[in-house]
Each structure stands twice: as structure tokens, then as C-alpha cells.
Amino acid sequence: MKIARIETFLVPPRWLFCRIETDDGVVGWGEPVVEGRAEVVRAAVDVLAEQLLGKDPLRIQDHWQVLTKGGFYRGGPVLSSAVAGLDQALWDIAGKTYGAPVHALLGGPVRERVRVYAWVGGDEPAELTDQIAAQVEAGFTAVKMNAAGATSPITTPAETAAVVARVAAAREVLGPGRDVAVDFHGRFTAASARRALAELAPLHPLFVEEPVLPEHNHLLPGLVTAGPVPLATGERLYSRGEFLPVLTAGIAVAQPDPSHAGGISEVHRIAALADTFGAQLAPHCPLGPIALAASLQIAFATPNFLIQEQSRGIHYNKDADLLSYLADPEPFRFVDGHARRNDAPGLGITLDEAAVRAADRGGHAWRNPVWRHPDGSFAEW
């Protein structure tokens, strides 16, 4: 069996899919994308495809070595995301070839269901309350929310109070038996994060995500020791080497993205590395169905897995949603806030290929917003 064809599809709302087909007709799907830079990753996939065409698709680890290390210049979000999507597709082919789900190829399941959380927005506590109540009614036991919009370098008392008020409103609806995670999104400086974390501690967030920008991760040890709030990071880290310093710093939750951090192969290794530090795995995944399917396969085979992000109903999904390109939505039917184990071969989903090809004809040019502070200077989004 040889790899005969590799294609990419730019599909709304902001995703990039790739399709690998073998000479005997086995098809694997992956999702290689950097949000806002999908076209750039598409070009990277085209270049990397030169290393795969005509090769045996089942030599996944050998291909991963060549794709990540075959060029003198390595790493970074574009290359790692291109590799990630190709790696997902190769695992999908392997599962279909062997007639087994990917989690079986990773060593077998360690759980029967995977806890997932829902995203909620709402700038005002009253609006947030309604959204959380709806997710609780839908059966979710955990939600995640952004802490704030554009944030001053040193937060004002009013800014800190607004963050606390919104999380307090969430806690009131959720009660003590459910969880709220809070995403700082790298919008806080270390000083402002320390101030906000101290105020949030009594509300017991499940974790606070990206308390500082990844380029400031050397400041994480001070934030970890400053209080009891579990800290999470990793959506903008792309390898075991980049995760090692933040795990050494004492983060509680590692959040590699299977569509950014080298695919199933590398995220599975990052999970094992995190386990040696007592850290839990919560894969980042505000993306499409293939990325989520890959995340779930990892989750079912990972002992130190905590909770899974998913994008159903997320605010980014305006022109298409998580289920838009699936022939069968059943794998993503969540019951009591959990995804049930799926033993279908490969990634366990079936895409509507006609819908994918039709969507690619229109494509998209999604870009993240550029924010400004009131004085006109750049603000982190």
C-alpha cells in the first residue's frame, strides 16, 4: 500500500482539512490549521506532501521523524500544524487498515467515556447566567469562559472586579458540583494575573488557562506558587521540548492541540511527559470535527486525561459548525456532558466528502481581530 494522493480543503468557518488516499483506496483525514493562517499551512502541507507520496502510510513514526526533522529549520506553529494534520490522517488510515480505532493502536482504552466542556460567552453576568443555565440543562458538567476582553497592563480595580463578578455569576449557576474554567488568553501581564488569581481562588476554578503569554512562561513559577488556583497552558506550544519548561514550572494542566502540536503522535508523547510531573491533559480544540475526533482518540488512551474542549456552538462558528461536514453526527452526541467511546475504525468519524469539496470552492479568509487599547496602542486579543 502506497500513498497516492494528498489534498487540502479550506472550509468555513476557519478550518483546513487534508485528505490522504492510498493506491488501494483507503482514505484518511486530518485537520492541519493555524487559525487565521490557514492558507499558509496549506502551502506547508503541499511542500511536506513531497516526502509522503509513494510511501507506505503505515510507517507513521518514521514519517513523523522525516516531516519534523528532515528540514534544517524546524518547529513553529505553521510546520507543526501541517505535520499534525498529516499525522492525524496517517493514523486514520492505520486504524482503517487494521480495522481498529486509533485509541486501540495507542494501547487500548483506559476509560469508557470522556468528559467534555462547553464554551460560554456573555460580557455581562446576567447574559452569562442564561448561557450557563442552558449548558447545564443540556447536561454539561463544566463550562469555560474568557476572563476579560482587552486588559490594561496593570489591571484597574474595576477590571479585576469585573472578572471576579463574571466568574462568581458562573459559580452561582453551576453550584459546587460542576466546574468553570477561565481563559486569560494571554491578555494579562504576570502582575495583573497574580492580582486576579488571588481574587478568583475562593471561586475554585477548574483551571485558569494561559495566565500569561507563552513568551512569558518563564514567569509561571511565581504564579504557580502565589496561590492555589490550578494553572493551564499549551495551546501555543508545539513540542515536548516546549512543554518541558512549563511542566517544570508546575502547571497543573497541559493543553497541547492535536492540530498544532505535531498531531496524535506528539500529543500522546506530551501526555506521557506531563504524567511524570503529575500534570493532567486537557487538549486544546476549538476547531473542527477531525481535530476533535483526534483529541478523543488520545483521551480514551491517556491515563492522565482531565477534560476535553469542543467547539459545538462556539462563537467562532458562524458559517458552519462542528457537525456541518459529518455524514453521521452520532460520535459527537454528548450524554451527561461526556462523549462515549467510539470503536469505529480510525478516527471514528465519517466525513461528508461532497460537502467538504463544495465548501472548499468558496473557502474562507478568517482572521483574528486586532485590538487596541483606548490610547491607540496594540492590545492582546
Salt bridges, closest charged atoms under 4 A:
GLU7 OE1 - ARG5 NE 3.70
GLU7 OE1 - ARG19 NH1 3.27
GLU7 OE1 - ARG357 NH2 3.02
GLU21 OE1 - ARG5 NH2 2.87
GLU21 OE1 - ARG19 NH1 2.78
GLU35 OE1 - HIS260 NE2 2.81
GLU39 OE2 - ARG367 NH2 3.06
ASP62 OD2 - ARG59 NH2 3.70
ASP92 OD2 - LYS96 NZ 3.19
GLU112 OE1 - ARG341 NH1 2.83
ASP179 OD2 - ARG115 NH2 2.99
GLU209 OE1 - LYS144 NZ 2.50
GLU210 OE1 - ARG236 NH2 2.94
GLU235 OE2 - HIS284 NE2 3.29
ASP257 OD2 - HIS260 NE2 3.70
ASP257 OD2 - HIS284 ND1 2.58
GLU266 OE2 - ARG240 NE 2.96
GLU266 OE1 - ARG269 NE 2.95
GLU309 OE2 - LYS144 NZ 3.37
GLU330 OE2 - ARG333 NE 3.21
GLU330 OE2 - ARG340 NH2 3.09
ASP343 OD1 - HIS103 NE2 3.33
ASP343 OD2 - ARG341 NH2 3.02
GLU353 OE1 - ARG19 NE 3.28
GLU353 OE2 - ARG357 NE 3.03
ASP360 OD1 - ARG42 NH2 3.03
